[in-house]
Amino acid sequence: MQSGITRFTQVGDWIFEVKMVRALRVEKYGQPYDAVSTLTANGDNLYIDTQLTRQHNELSREDCMAFYEFARQLEMKQIQYDKLRNGERQSRIVEIVENQRPRAKVHLARVK
């Protein structure tokens, strides 16, 4: 696989922007896959719309790190996803630390 990806590509007078991606868990493209996910880019956020596995297994830490690395390479600042636990939906946000700009710290002081 390539080491760097870009979210915008220009061909002629057109600029193509990656907005939606389908991710497949498989060793080689074209082989049967055992997990699929759909991701949508919105600004600096990557939202994981779908996470389906063939045998309803949870995604592993390695799977999550692959999503993180993909978002980092697209220069995203956050990954958002929803997870069902005990029948309740829980929203999660993961910050892409490497893509965060340092924020200025402001301290209020009293001047006499």
C-alpha positions in Angstrom: 0.0 0.0 0.0 1.1 3.6 -0.5 2.5 5.4 2.5 0.7 8.8 2.0 -2.7 9.8 0.6 -4.2 13.0 -0.2 -7.8 14.1 0.2 -7.8 16.4 -2.9 -6.6 15.6 -6.4 -6.7 17.8 -9.4 -7.2 16.5 -12.9 -7.5 19.2 -15.6 -10.0 21.8 -14.4 -11.6 19.4 -11.8 -10.6 18.9 -8.2 -11.7 15.6 -6.8 -12.3 15.4 -3.0 -12.5 12.2 -1.0 -15.8 12.3 0.9 -16.8 8.7 1.3 -14.7 5.5 1.6 -15.5 1.9 1.9 -13.0 -0.1 3.8 -12.6 -3.8 3.6 -10.7 -6.1 5.9 -8.9 -8.5 3.6 -5.3 -9.5 2.9 -5.5 -8.9 -0.9 -8.0 -6.9 -2.9 -10.5 -9.1 -4.7 -10.5 -11.9 -2.1 -13.5 -12.4 0.1 -13.4 -10.0 3.0 -14.5 -10.6 6.6 -15.3 -7.0 7.7 -16.5 -3.8 6.0 -16.8 -0.2 7.1 -18.1 2.9 5.5 -16.5 6.2 6.4 -17.6 9.8 5.5 -15.3 12.8 5.6 -16.8 16.1 6.7 -14.4 19.0 7.1 -11.7 17.8 9.5 -13.8 14.9 10.9 -14.1 11.3 9.7 -17.3 9.6 10.7 -17.5 5.8 10.7 -21.0 5.1 9.4 -20.9 1.3 9.4 -18.9 -1.4 11.0 -19.9 -4.9 10.0 -18.0 -8.1 10.6 -18.9 -11.5 9.1 -19.3 -13.2 12.4 -20.4 -10.2 14.5 -17.0 -9.9 16.2 -15.8 -6.7 17.7 -13.1 -4.8 15.8 -9.6 -5.4 17.2 -7.2 -2.8 18.5 -5.2 -3.3 15.2 -8.4 -2.6 13.2 -9.0 0.6 15.2 -5.3 1.7 14.7 -5.7 1.2 10.9 -8.7 3.6 10.9 -6.7 6.0 13.0 -3.7 5.9 10.6 -6.0 6.4 7.6 -7.6 9.4 9.3 -4.1 10.8 10.2 -2.9 10.4 6.6 -6.1 12.3 5.4 -5.1 15.1 7.9 -8.3 14.6 9.8 -8.5 16.0 13.4 -11.2 13.6 14.7 -12.8 10.3 14.2 -16.4 9.9 15.3 -18.4 6.7 15.6 -21.4 5.2 17.4 -21.3 2.0 19.3 -24.1 -0.1 20.6 -23.6 -1.4 24.2 -26.4 -3.2 25.9 -28.9 -1.9 23.4 -27.9 1.7 23.9 -26.2 3.9 21.4 -23.0 5.6 22.6 -21.2 8.2 20.6 -17.4 8.3 20.6 -14.9 10.9 19.5 -11.2 10.1 19.0 -8.8 13.0 18.5 -6.1 12.6 15.9 -3.3 13.9 18.1 -0.7 14.4 15.3 -3.0 16.6 13.3 -4.0 19.0 16.1 -2.5 22.5 16.0 -1.2 23.8 19.3 -3.8 25.9 20.9 -2.8 29.2 22.6 -3.3 29.2 26.3 -5.0 32.3 27.5 -4.8 33.4 31.1 -6.9 36.2 32.5 -5.1 38.5 34.9 -6.2 41.5 36.9 -4.3 44.7 36.1 -4.1 47.3 38.8 
